[in-house]
């Protein structure tokens, strides 16, 4: 009898602990949603032609009226309308955008908008709870508040490389929190109410089921937004001063090379970054930023996928006389801007 009684007490304690744990998690999530929602906005984009209006999401980041979103949300806009929580509408201007990272910075004339607390995306935990906030299917215009979906971080550091759109999606955050059309530009937050990413796109099956969402890490966004606020753009205009040719069997035999990959330097411009780095005619560029190369296009892709800016230095491994040499190539703006 005593054994049954103890067993019954144990079951009650287990259920009690489970309920308390569930309530605790639920309180954290609802508190986080309540905390960040006032900083989320709906975006309506009036196109430059006669196509239907587009919609997306945005996030206020300070009380000066700055709002971040995806570049693909606003890049073809003629007029941008921002709706804040509660339904107040503002006309927004584009301060700047960086197509490579798919980040844009908007500004509205408001001095009382609430803004979000940006977190640290370098310390994410695989499996931690997250919430996606935004304007799916333009529901913001109806509800006057962002929609929220819950999930976990399903993956980290997911790389897609350079896309045909010109965007580069590297080290993306993968989540199973539902992200739908219109969520682009809205925040992905943790249960502490910190923004850890900007929701950007979803991979889905043809029938629209089984979707996987991806967000840009907020630390990358902070870096880009800092440049956009200060300069209105991100400096990515550079010239290396190098002309290369693909390495074929004839060149390998003529130069008595032992390597099977790389490109041969066929020209180095005077007073260029390449000349300053010590790169010479007939050098073999073997690796760029730690990655093997076999064409000029691959070099360009590596620089894009590394998010290099004007003024950055790139590690280059060259082969000269069959010996590897490491040089630093500085990416210099040809116009000196």
KOLBAMI-315866 format. One record per residue (C-alpha): residue number from 1; x, y, z; residue in three letters. Coordinates in nm, 4 decimals, decimal comma. Layout:
<atoms>
+-----+----------+----------+----------+-----+
:   i :        u :        v :        w :  aa :
+-----+----------+----------+----------+-----+
: NUM :        X :        Y :        Z : Ala :
...
+-----+----------+----------+----------+-----+
</atoms>
This chain:
<atoms>
+-----+----------+----------+----------+-----+
:   i :        u :        v :        w :  aa :
+-----+----------+----------+----------+-----+
:   1 :   0,0000 :   0,0000 :   0,0000 : Unk :
:   2 :   0,2826 :   0,2371 :   0,0925 : Unk :
:   3 :   0,4571 :   0,1541 :  -0,2325 : Unk :
:   4 :   0,1451 :   0,2499 :  -0,4348 : Unk :
:   5 :   0,1092 :   0,5711 :  -0,2381 : Unk :
:   6 :   0,4701 :   0,6722 :  -0,3051 : Unk :
:   7 :   0,4269 :   0,5895 :  -0,6741 : Unk :
:   8 :   0,1147 :   0,8102 :  -0,6885 : Unk :
:   9 :   0,3011 :   1,1003 :  -0,5249 : Unk :
:  10 :   0,5852 :   1,0586 :  -0,7751 : Unk :
:  11 :   0,3443 :   1,0836 :  -1,0702 : Unk :
:  12 :   0,1902 :   1,4022 :  -0,9278 : Unk :
:  13 :   0,5353 :   1,5558 :  -0,8799 : Unk :
:  14 :   0,6341 :   1,4679 :  -1,2361 : Unk :
:  15 :   0,3242 :   1,6317 :  -1,3797 : Unk :
:  16 :   0,3754 :   1,9309 :  -1,1552 : Unk :
:  17 :   0,7335 :   1,9762 :  -1,2727 : Unk :
:  18 :   0,6290 :   1,9349 :  -1,6358 : Unk :
:  19 :   0,3560 :   2,1958 :  -1,6044 : Unk :
:  20 :   0,5843 :   2,4410 :  -1,4278 : Unk :
:  21 :   0,8510 :   2,3916 :  -1,6934 : Unk :
:  22 :   0,5952 :   2,4403 :  -1,9709 : Unk :
:  23 :   0,4526 :   2,7534 :  -1,8118 : Unk :
:  24 :   0,8023 :   2,8910 :  -1,7628 : Unk :
:  25 :   0,8909 :   2,8390 :  -2,1274 : Unk :
:  26 :   0,5602 :   2,9836 :  -2,2381 : Unk :
:  27 :   0,6112 :   3,2920 :  -2,0226 : Unk :
:  28 :   0,9537 :   3,3510 :  -2,1732 : Unk :
:  29 :   0,8199 :   3,3234 :  -2,5272 : Unk :
:  30 :   0,5181 :   3,5479 :  -2,4745 : Unk :
:  31 :   0,7352 :   3,8014 :  -2,2926 : Unk :
:  32 :   0,9858 :   3,8034 :  -2,5796 : Unk :
:  33 :   0,7076 :   3,8525 :  -2,8374 : Unk :
:  34 :   0,5569 :   4,1352 :  -2,6339 : Unk :
:  35 :   0,8977 :   4,2963 :  -2,5933 : Unk :
:  36 :   0,9994 :   4,2989 :  -2,9606 : Unk :
:  37 :   0,6636 :   4,3347 :  -3,1408 : Unk :
:  38 :   0,6428 :   4,7170 :  -3,1088 : Unk :
:  39 :   0,9677 :   4,7467 :  -3,3054 : Unk :
:  40 :   0,8418 :   4,5347 :  -3,5986 : Unk :
:  41 :   0,6826 :   4,7111 :  -3,8954 : Unk :
:  42 :   0,4884 :   4,6112 :  -4,2035 : Unk :
:  43 :   0,6191 :   4,7374 :  -4,5378 : Unk :
:  44 :   0,4167 :   4,8070 :  -4,8500 : Unk :
:  45 :   0,6193 :   4,8669 :  -5,1663 : Unk :
:  46 :   0,4713 :   5,0595 :  -5,4563 : Unk :
:  47 :   0,6505 :   4,9326 :  -5,7665 : Unk :
:  48 :   0,7958 :   5,1554 :  -6,0370 : Unk :
:  49 :   0,5748 :   4,9969 :  -6,3025 : Unk :
:  50 :   0,2119 :   4,8843 :  -6,2992 : Unk :
:  51 :   0,2766 :   4,5569 :  -6,1164 : Unk :
:  52 :   0,0829 :   4,4882 :  -5,7935 : Unk :
:  53 :   0,2149 :   4,6219 :  -5,4644 : Unk :
:  54 :   0,4663 :   4,4069 :  -5,2818 : Unk :
:  55 :   0,4897 :   4,3655 :  -4,9060 : Unk :
:  56 :   0,7476 :   4,2713 :  -4,6477 : Unk :
:  57 :   0,8630 :   4,3308 :  -4,2932 : Unk :
:  58 :   1,1091 :   4,5571 :  -4,1177 : Unk :
:  59 :   1,2663 :   4,6228 :  -3,7802 : Unk :
:  60 :   1,3234 :   4,9552 :  -3,6031 : Unk :
:  61 :   1,6749 :   4,9680 :  -3,4598 : Unk :
:  62 :   1,6888 :   5,3100 :  -3,2923 : Unk :
:  63 :   1,4703 :   5,6066 :  -3,2023 : Unk :
:  64 :   1,5943 :   5,8063 :  -3,5031 : Unk :
:  65 :   1,3511 :   5,6185 :  -3,7264 : Unk :
:  66 :   1,6006 :   5,3797 :  -3,8869 : Unk :
:  67 :   1,4493 :   5,0518 :  -4,0050 : Unk :
:  68 :   1,6282 :   4,7498 :  -4,1483 : Unk :
:  69 :   1,4796 :   4,5124 :  -4,4024 : Unk :
:  70 :   1,5932 :   4,2968 :  -4,6930 : Unk :
:  71 :   1,7220 :   4,4698 :  -5,0047 : Unk :
:  72 :   1,5072 :   4,2410 :  -5,2196 : Unk :
:  73 :   1,1963 :   4,3810 :  -5,0467 : Unk :
:  74 :   1,2576 :   4,7431 :  -5,1553 : Unk :
:  75 :   1,5124 :   4,7441 :  -5,4388 : Unk :
:  76 :   1,2507 :   4,8021 :  -5,7112 : Unk :
:  77 :   1,0344 :   5,0415 :  -5,5125 : Unk :
:  78 :   0,8810 :   5,3667 :  -5,6256 : Unk :
:  79 :   0,7201 :   5,4462 :  -5,2921 : Unk :
:  80 :   0,7526 :   5,2727 :  -4,9554 : Unk :
:  81 :   0,4869 :   5,2815 :  -4,6836 : Unk :
:  82 :   0,5768 :   5,1627 :  -4,3346 : Unk :
:  83 :   0,3048 :   5,0656 :  -4,0859 : Unk :
:  84 :   0,3976 :   5,0541 :  -3,7184 : Unk :
:  85 :   0,2246 :   4,8513 :  -3,4516 : Unk :
:  86 :  -0,1175 :   5,0034 :  -3,3952 : Unk :
:  87 :  -0,1654 :   5,1028 :  -3,7590 : Unk :
:  88 :   0,0186 :   5,4370 :  -3,7920 : Unk :
:  89 :   0,1600 :   5,4816 :  -4,1423 : Unk :
:  90 :   0,4756 :   5,6591 :  -4,2571 : Unk :
:  91 :   0,6449 :   5,7256 :  -4,5879 : Unk :
:  92 :   0,9968 :   5,5786 :  -4,5850 : Unk :
:  93 :   1,3126 :   5,6705 :  -4,7730 : Unk :
:  94 :   1,5941 :   5,4333 :  -4,8604 : Unk :
:  95 :   1,9129 :   5,5432 :  -4,6862 : Unk :
:  96 :   2,1163 :   5,2741 :  -4,8557 : Unk :
:  97 :   2,1295 :   4,9097 :  -4,9446 : Unk :
:  98 :   2,3882 :   4,6380 :  -4,9905 : Unk :
:  99 :   2,2746 :   4,3976 :  -5,2582 : Unk :
: 100 :   2,5477 :   4,1451 :  -5,1806 : Unk :
: 101 :   2,4231 :   4,0801 :  -4,8253 : Unk :
: 102 :   2,0571 :   4,1574 :  -4,9107 : Unk :
: 103 :   2,0313 :   4,4291 :  -4,6442 : Unk :
: 104 :   1,8613 :   4,7674 :  -4,6822 : Unk :
: 105 :   1,8261 :   5,0599 :  -4,4410 : Unk :
: 106 :   1,5128 :   5,2755 :  -4,4414 : Unk :
: 107 :   1,4220 :   5,5866 :  -4,2441 : Unk :
: 108 :   1,0884 :   5,7279 :  -4,1351 : Unk :
: 109 :   1,0153 :   6,0592 :  -3,9667 : Unk :
: 110 :   0,9207 :   5,9403 :  -3,6214 : Unk :
: 111 :   1,0838 :   6,0126 :  -3,2877 : Unk :
: 112 :   0,8752 :   5,7826 :  -3,0693 : Unk :
: 113 :   0,9033 :   5,4446 :  -3,2380 : Unk :
: 114 :   1,0177 :   5,1622 :  -3,0128 : Unk :
: 115 :   1,3310 :   4,9828 :  -3,1251 : Unk :
: 116 :   1,4655 :   4,6328 :  -3,0797 : Unk :
: 117 :   1,7583 :   4,5041 :  -2,8800 : Unk :
: 118 :   2,0054 :   4,3439 :  -3,1213 : Unk :
: 119 :   2,1703 :   4,0317 :  -2,9839 : Unk :
: 120 :   2,4794 :   3,8263 :  -3,0672 : Unk :
: 121 :   2,4502 :   3,5703 :  -3,3461 : Unk :
: 122 :   2,7944 :   3,4246 :  -3,2796 : Unk :
: 123 :   2,6718 :   3,2349 :  -2,9733 : Unk :
: 124 :   2,3639 :   3,0538 :  -3,1010 : Unk :
: 125 :   2,2721 :   2,7121 :  -2,9691 : Unk :
: 126 :   2,1538 :   2,4405 :  -3,2060 : Unk :
: 127 :   1,8007 :   2,3586 :  -3,0926 : Unk :
: 128 :   1,7277 :   2,6741 :  -2,8917 : Unk :
: 129 :   1,3781 :   2,8211 :  -2,9163 : Unk :
: 130 :   1,3247 :   3,1137 :  -3,1540 : Unk :
: 131 :   1,0344 :   3,3258 :  -3,2762 : Unk :
: 132 :   0,9880 :   3,4751 :  -3,6235 : Unk :
: 133 :   0,7994 :   3,8059 :  -3,6273 : Unk :
: 134 :   0,6715 :   3,9850 :  -3,9345 : Unk :
: 135 :   0,4102 :   4,0648 :  -4,1921 : Unk :
: 136 :   0,3214 :   3,7374 :  -4,3709 : Unk :
: 137 :   0,0704 :   3,7842 :  -4,6516 : Unk :
: 138 :   0,0416 :   4,1502 :  -4,5436 : Unk :
: 139 :  -0,1609 :   4,0552 :  -4,2359 : Unk :
: 140 :  -0,0078 :   4,3518 :  -4,0561 : Unk :
: 141 :  -0,2494 :   4,5791 :  -4,2421 : Unk :
: 142 :  -0,5394 :   4,3848 :  -4,0886 : Unk :
: 143 :  -0,4212 :   4,3009 :  -3,7381 : Unk :
: 144 :  -0,2035 :   4,6137 :  -3,6860 : Unk :
: 145 :   0,0569 :   4,3950 :  -3,5180 : Unk :
: 146 :   0,3188 :   4,1419 :  -3,6324 : Unk :
: 147 :   0,2414 :   3,7739 :  -3,6662 : Unk :
: 148 :   0,4510 :   3,5363 :  -3,4574 : Unk :
: 149 :   0,5589 :   3,1795 :  -3,5279 : Unk :
: 150 :   0,7691 :   2,9607 :  -3,3016 : Unk :
: 151 :   1,0371 :   2,7037 :  -3,3746 : Unk :
: 152 :   1,3968 :   2,6168 :  -3,3018 : Unk :
: 153 :   1,7332 :   2,6836 :  -3,4592 : Unk :
: 154 :   1,7549 :   2,3834 :  -3,6884 : Unk :
: 155 :   2,0987 :   2,4616 :  -3,8278 : Unk :
: 156 :   2,3821 :   2,7119 :  -3,8167 : Unk :
: 157 :   2,6407 :   2,8348 :  -4,0666 : Unk :
: 158 :   2,4434 :   2,7164 :  -4,3702 : Unk :
: 159 :   2,6129 :   2,8353 :  -4,6904 : Unk :
: 160 :   2,4418 :   2,8981 :  -5,0231 : Unk :
: 161 :   2,7122 :   3,1048 :  -5,1921 : Unk :
: 162 :   2,6536 :   3,3607 :  -5,4657 : Unk :
: 163 :   2,3036 :   3,3463 :  -5,6147 : Unk :
: 164 :   2,1895 :   3,4580 :  -5,9596 : Unk :
: 165 :   2,0153 :   3,7516 :  -5,7914 : Unk :
: 166 :   2,3546 :   3,8875 :  -5,6862 : Unk :
: 167 :   2,2894 :   3,8126 :  -5,3187 : Unk :
: 168 :   2,5319 :   3,6045 :  -5,1151 : Unk :
: 169 :   2,3842 :   3,3944 :  -4,8356 : Unk :
: 170 :   2,6601 :   3,2529 :  -4,6154 : Unk :
: 171 :   2,6545 :   3,1298 :  -4,2537 : Unk :
: 172 :   2,2765 :   3,1514 :  -4,2525 : Unk :
: 173 :   2,0586 :   3,0550 :  -3,9571 : Unk :
: 174 :   1,8177 :   2,7725 :  -4,0374 : Unk :
: 175 :   1,4895 :   2,7547 :  -3,8488 : Unk :
: 176 :   1,1677 :   2,5555 :  -3,8597 : Unk :
: 177 :   0,9714 :   2,8589 :  -3,7357 : Unk :
: 178 :   0,7214 :   2,9227 :  -4,0141 : Unk :
: 179 :   0,8428 :   3,1944 :  -4,2539 : Unk :
: 180 :   0,6025 :   3,2946 :  -4,5303 : Unk :
: 181 :   0,5840 :   3,5555 :  -4,8091 : Unk :
: 182 :   0,5969 :   3,8932 :  -4,6368 : Unk :
: 183 :   0,8172 :   3,7767 :  -4,3495 : Unk :
: 184 :   1,1289 :   3,8909 :  -4,5355 : Unk :
: 185 :   1,3027 :   4,1661 :  -4,3398 : Unk :
: 186 :   1,1447 :   4,0795 :  -4,0057 : Unk :
: 187 :   1,3361 :   3,9642 :  -3,6986 : Unk :
: 188 :   1,4185 :   3,6202 :  -3,5677 : Unk :
: 189 :   1,4399 :   3,6513 :  -3,1888 : Unk :
: 190 :   1,5424 :   3,4298 :  -2,8991 : Unk :
: 191 :   1,3444 :   3,3780 :  -2,5780 : Unk :
: 192 :   1,5350 :   3,6622 :  -2,4134 : Unk :
: 193 :   1,3839 :   3,9075 :  -2,6607 : Unk :
: 194 :   1,7129 :   3,9610 :  -2,8458 : Unk :
: 195 :   1,7154 :   3,9848 :  -3,2251 : Unk :
: 196 :   1,9529 :   3,7199 :  -3,3591 : Unk :
: 197 :   1,8683 :   3,7294 :  -3,7299 : Unk :
: 198 :   1,6730 :   3,8886 :  -4,0131 : Unk :
: 199 :   1,4328 :   3,6480 :  -4,1839 : Unk :
: 200 :   1,5115 :   3,6349 :  -4,5537 : Unk :
: 201 :   1,3850 :   3,3370 :  -4,7518 : Unk :
: 202 :   1,2355 :   2,9912 :  -4,7351 : Unk :
: 203 :   1,3036 :   2,6715 :  -4,9246 : Unk :
: 204 :   0,9808 :   2,4849 :  -4,9838 : Unk :
: 205 :   0,8434 :   2,2013 :  -5,1914 : Unk :
: 206 :   0,6349 :   2,2760 :  -5,4981 : Unk :
: 207 :   0,3098 :   2,2356 :  -5,3057 : Unk :
: 208 :   0,4226 :   2,4797 :  -5,0389 : Unk :
: 209 :   0,4763 :   2,2251 :  -4,7609 : Unk :
: 210 :   0,7853 :   2,1240 :  -4,5708 : Unk :
: 211 :   0,9371 :   2,4726 :  -4,5813 : Unk :
: 212 :   1,2682 :   2,5570 :  -4,4166 : Unk :
: 213 :   1,3379 :   2,9192 :  -4,3242 : Unk :
: 214 :   1,6693 :   3,1024 :  -4,3297 : Unk :
: 215 :   1,7789 :   3,4202 :  -4,1553 : Unk :
: 216 :   2,0800 :   3,6496 :  -4,1940 : Unk :
: 217 :   2,2869 :   3,6520 :  -3,8718 : Unk :
: 218 :   2,2350 :   3,9805 :  -3,6882 : Unk :
: 219 :   2,6087 :   4,0414 :  -3,6375 : Unk :
: 220 :   2,6506 :   4,0668 :  -4,0152 : Unk :
: 221 :   2,3483 :   4,2970 :  -4,0322 : Unk :
: 222 :   2,4962 :   4,5271 :  -3,7649 : Unk :
: 223 :   2,8196 :   4,5567 :  -3,9614 : Unk :
: 224 :   2,6369 :   4,6437 :  -4,2842 : Unk :
: 225 :   2,3954 :   4,8870 :  -4,1185 : Unk :
: 226 :   2,6848 :   5,0726 :  -3,9559 : Unk :
: 227 :   2,8290 :   5,1446 :  -4,3031 : Unk :
: 228 :   2,4885 :   5,2373 :  -4,4455 : Unk :
: 229 :   2,4240 :   5,4899 :  -4,1672 : Unk :
: 230 :   2,7706 :   5,6411 :  -4,2009 : Unk :
: 231 :   2,8239 :   5,6310 :  -4,5778 : Unk :
: 232 :   2,4896 :   5,5404 :  -4,7365 : Unk :
: 233 :   2,6536 :   5,2401 :  -4,8999 : Unk :
: 234 :   2,8945 :   4,9534 :  -4,8410 : Unk :
: 235 :   3,2234 :   4,9957 :  -5,0286 : Unk :
: 236 :   3,2628 :   4,7032 :  -5,2640 : Unk :
: 237 :   3,4162 :   4,8842 :  -5,5617 : Unk :
: 238 :   3,7732 :   4,7704 :  -5,6068 : Unk :
: 239 :   4,0285 :   4,6637 :  -5,8640 : Unk :
: 240 :   4,3122 :   4,4161 :  -5,8093 : Unk :
: 241 :   4,5254 :   4,5059 :  -6,1103 : Unk :
: 242 :   4,5671 :   4,1400 :  -6,2036 : Unk :
: 243 :   4,4817 :   3,9688 :  -6,5297 : Unk :
: 244 :   4,4869 :   3,5887 :  -6,5202 : Unk :
: 245 :   4,4529 :   3,2964 :  -6,7554 : Unk :
: 246 :   4,3441 :   2,9434 :  -6,6808 : Unk :
: 247 :   4,6262 :   2,6985 :  -6,6300 : Unk :
: 248 :   4,6417 :   2,4405 :  -6,9087 : Unk :
: 249 :   4,8837 :   2,1591 :  -6,9890 : Unk :
: 250 :   5,0884 :   2,3789 :  -7,2228 : Unk :
: 251 :   5,1538 :   2,6375 :  -6,9516 : Unk :
: 252 :   5,2266 :   2,3660 :  -6,6951 : Unk :
: 253 :   5,4853 :   2,2071 :  -6,9224 : Unk :
: 254 :   5,6436 :   2,5364 :  -7,0235 : Unk :
: 255 :   5,6745 :   2,6575 :  -6,6632 : Unk :
: 256 :   5,7589 :   2,3109 :  -6,5291 : Unk :
: 257 :   5,4817 :   2,3289 :  -6,2699 : Unk :
: 258 :   5,4011 :   2,0596 :  -6,0166 : Unk :
: 259 :   5,0539 :   2,1958 :  -5,9280 : Unk :
: 260 :   4,7276 :   2,0845 :  -6,0871 : Unk :
: 261 :   4,5167 :   2,3885 :  -5,9961 : Unk :
: 262 :   4,5516 :   2,7645 :  -6,0019 : Unk :
: 263 :   4,5539 :   3,0469 :  -6,2556 : Unk :
: 264 :   4,8551 :   3,2066 :  -6,4205 : Unk :
: 265 :   4,9139 :   3,5816 :  -6,3903 : Unk :
: 266 :   4,9324 :   3,7202 :  -6,7435 : Unk :
: 267 :   4,9466 :   4,0903 :  -6,6527 : Unk :
: 268 :   5,0097 :   4,3104 :  -6,3500 : Unk :
: 269 :   4,9135 :   4,6770 :  -6,3783 : Unk :
: 270 :   5,1641 :   4,9399 :  -6,2723 : Unk :
: 271 :   5,1016 :   5,0988 :  -5,9307 : Unk :
: 272 :   4,8197 :   4,8519 :  -5,8668 : Unk :
: 273 :   4,7276 :   4,6551 :  -5,5546 : Unk :
: 274 :   4,8772 :   4,3438 :  -5,7140 : Unk :
: 275 :   5,2107 :   4,5158 :  -5,7746 : Unk :
: 276 :   5,2129 :   4,6474 :  -5,4154 : Unk :
: 277 :   5,1485 :   4,2911 :  -5,2928 : Unk :
: 278 :   5,4538 :   4,1673 :  -5,4843 : Unk :
: 279 :   5,2650 :   3,9559 :  -5,7375 : Unk :
: 280 :   5,4672 :   3,9038 :  -6,0553 : Unk :
: 281 :   5,3998 :   3,8049 :  -6,4122 : Unk :
: 282 :   5,3813 :   3,4243 :  -6,4512 : Unk :
: 283 :   5,3083 :   3,3697 :  -6,0813 : Unk :
: 284 :   5,0444 :   3,1050 :  -6,0191 : Unk :
: 285 :   4,7588 :   3,2195 :  -5,7983 : Unk :
: 286 :   4,6870 :   2,8975 :  -5,6158 : Unk :
: 287 :   4,4541 :   2,9947 :  -5,3295 : Unk :
: 288 :   4,2449 :   3,3000 :  -5,2449 : Unk :
: 289 :   4,1177 :   3,3354 :  -4,8882 : Unk :
: 290 :   4,2156 :   2,9742 :  -4,8269 : Unk :
: 291 :   4,0233 :   2,8371 :  -5,1271 : Unk :
: 292 :   4,1691 :   2,6844 :  -5,4427 : Unk :
: 293 :   4,0968 :   2,8702 :  -5,7677 : Unk :
: 294 :   4,0921 :   2,7699 :  -6,1323 : Unk :
: 295 :   3,9498 :   3,0766 :  -6,3047 : Unk :
: 296 :   3,9060 :   3,4525 :  -6,2729 : Unk :
: 297 :   3,5361 :   3,3937 :  -6,2069 : Unk :
: 298 :   3,6162 :   3,1731 :  -5,9079 : Unk :
: 299 :   3,8350 :   3,4497 :  -5,7630 : Unk :
: 300 :   3,5473 :   3,6976 :  -5,7951 : Unk :
: 301 :   3,3051 :   3,4535 :  -5,6325 : Unk :
: 302 :   3,5397 :   3,3916 :  -5,3390 : Unk :
: 303 :   3,5737 :   3,7650 :  -5,2769 : Unk :
: 304 :   3,1959 :   3,8087 :  -5,2947 : Unk :
: 305 :   3,1248 :   3,5105 :  -5,0712 : Unk :
: 306 :   3,3769 :   3,6407 :  -4,8191 : Unk :
: 307 :   3,1864 :   3,9730 :  -4,8029 : Unk :
: 308 :   3,5100 :   4,1612 :  -4,8659 : Unk :
: 309 :   3,4910 :   4,5412 :  -4,8644 : Unk :
: 310 :   3,7068 :   4,8070 :  -5,0222 : Unk :
: 311 :   4,0218 :   4,8408 :  -4,8151 : Unk :
: 312 :   4,0189 :   4,4819 :  -4,6890 : Unk :
: 313 :   4,3237 :   4,2614 :  -4,7323 : Unk :
: 314 :   4,2938 :   3,9139 :  -4,8844 : Unk :
: 315 :   4,5263 :   3,6216 :  -4,8174 : Unk :
: 316 :   4,6695 :   3,4970 :  -5,1479 : Unk :
: 317 :   4,8877 :   3,1897 :  -5,1925 : Unk :
: 318 :   5,0984 :   3,2104 :  -5,5089 : Unk :
: 319 :   5,3310 :   2,9513 :  -5,6553 : Unk :
: 320 :   5,6623 :   3,0866 :  -5,7799 : Unk :
: 321 :   5,9382 :   2,8505 :  -5,8924 : Unk :
: 322 :   5,7238 :   2,5677 :  -5,7544 : Unk :
: 323 :   5,7373 :   2,7185 :  -5,4052 : Unk :
: 324 :   5,4324 :   2,8583 :  -5,2206 : Unk :
: 325 :   5,4446 :   3,2235 :  -5,1138 : Unk :
: 326 :   5,1821 :   3,4003 :  -4,9049 : Unk :
: 327 :   5,0984 :   3,7611 :  -4,9932 : Unk :
: 328 :   4,8354 :   4,0105 :  -4,8798 : Unk :
: 329 :   4,6362 :   4,1761 :  -5,1562 : Unk :
: 330 :   4,4621 :   4,4996 :  -5,0553 : Unk :
: 331 :   4,1349 :   4,5719 :  -5,2359 : Unk :
: 332 :   4,1721 :   4,9310 :  -5,3565 : Unk :
: 333 :   3,9007 :   5,1557 :  -5,4961 : Unk :
: 334 :   4,0198 :   5,2682 :  -5,8431 : Unk :
: 335 :   3,8500 :   5,6058 :  -5,7876 : Unk :
: 336 :   4,0033 :   5,6546 :  -5,4451 : Unk :
: 337 :   3,6652 :   5,6820 :  -5,2701 : Unk :
+-----+----------+----------+----------+-----+
</atoms>
